[in-house]
Amino acid sequence: AISGCLVTNTTEVVHAVLKGCGDQAPFGKGDWMKIVATGYLNKQVVGKSEFFLVDYSKTDPIVKDWTVWELDSLGIVDRVDFEIQVSEGKEKTPMLFCMDNLSGVITVEN
């Protein structure tokens, strides 16, 4: 069971959000970028959790510091997939994030 981790944006993502990326405009009202964690046990989905790295519906829309992401809702898993999703029209944004201190309980049986 995974209990949580720390996450934050990369400098490259923050720059793309604030300045745009190629011909893509900077993020603005209604734009977002999130990580979706999907937990699996025996190839079956057992839980999901999402974390917004960018959310322009909030006063402070860009995560720039290490932030705790609780992952208890995934339950007992043998695999976790992390997927980055962005609002429509922001697909050129670098699909990157930083993760540290992934923690949980690992049981190994003989």
C-alpha positions in Angstrom: 0.0 0.0 0.0 1.4 3.4 -1.0 0.7 6.1 1.6 2.0 9.2 -0.3 4.8 11.2 -1.8 6.0 14.8 -2.4 5.4 16.4 -5.8 6.2 19.7 -7.5 6.5 21.2 -11.0 9.7 21.3 -13.0 11.2 24.7 -14.0 10.4 23.8 -17.6 6.7 23.3 -16.8 6.5 26.5 -14.8 8.1 28.4 -17.7 5.7 26.9 -20.3 2.7 27.7 -18.1 3.8 31.3 -17.6 5.3 32.1 -21.0 3.6 29.6 -23.3 5.2 26.8 -25.3 6.0 27.4 -29.0 2.8 28.8 -30.6 0.8 27.7 -27.5 -0.4 30.7 -25.3 0.4 30.8 -21.6 -2.1 29.2 -19.2 -5.0 31.4 -18.1 -8.4 31.2 -16.5 -9.8 27.7 -16.5 -6.5 26.0 -17.6 -5.1 23.1 -15.5 -2.5 20.3 -15.4 -2.8 17.3 -13.2 -1.3 14.0 -12.3 -3.6 11.0 -12.2 -2.3 8.0 -10.2 -4.1 4.7 -10.9 -3.5 1.8 -8.6 -3.7 -1.8 -9.8 -3.9 -5.2 -8.1 -3.7 -8.3 -10.2 -4.2 -6.1 -13.3 -7.5 -4.7 -12.0 -8.0 -1.0 -11.1 -8.4 -0.7 -7.4 -8.1 3.1 -6.9 -7.4 6.5 -8.4 -6.1 9.8 -7.0 -5.4 13.1 -8.8 -3.2 16.1 -7.9 -3.4 19.4 -9.7 0.1 20.9 -10.5 -1.6 23.9 -12.2 -5.1 25.1 -11.5 -6.1 28.5 -12.7 -9.3 28.4 -10.8 -7.3 29.0 -7.6 -5.6 32.2 -6.3 -2.2 30.6 -6.3 -2.5 28.4 -9.4 1.0 26.9 -9.9 2.6 24.4 -7.5 6.2 25.6 -7.0 7.2 23.9 -3.7 7.3 20.3 -2.6 3.7 19.4 -1.7 2.4 16.2 0.0 0.2 14.1 -2.2 -1.8 11.5 -0.1 -2.2 8.3 -2.0 -4.0 6.1 0.6 -7.0 6.0 -1.6 -5.2 3.7 -4.1 -5.5 0.9 -1.5 -3.3 -2.2 -1.7 -1.6 -2.3 -5.1 1.1 -4.2 -7.1 1.4 -1.4 -9.7 0.8 2.3 -9.9 0.6 4.3 -13.2 1.1 8.0 -13.2 -0.4 10.0 -16.1 -0.2 13.7 -16.7 -3.3 15.4 -18.2 -3.8 19.0 -19.3 -6.7 21.2 -20.3 -7.7 21.3 -23.9 -5.3 23.4 -26.0 -2.4 22.9 -23.7 -1.1 19.7 -25.1 2.4 21.2 -26.0 3.1 21.7 -22.3 6.0 19.5 -21.1 4.5 16.4 -19.4 6.9 16.4 -16.5 6.8 16.6 -12.7 9.1 15.9 -9.8 8.4 13.2 -7.2 10.3 12.4 -4.0 9.8 10.4 -0.8 7.4 7.9 -2.1 6.3 6.0 1.0 4.2 3.0 1.8 4.3 -0.5 3.1 5.8 -3.3 1.1 5.2 -6.9 2.0 7.4 -9.6 0.4 6.2 -13.2 0.8 8.4 -16.2 0.3 
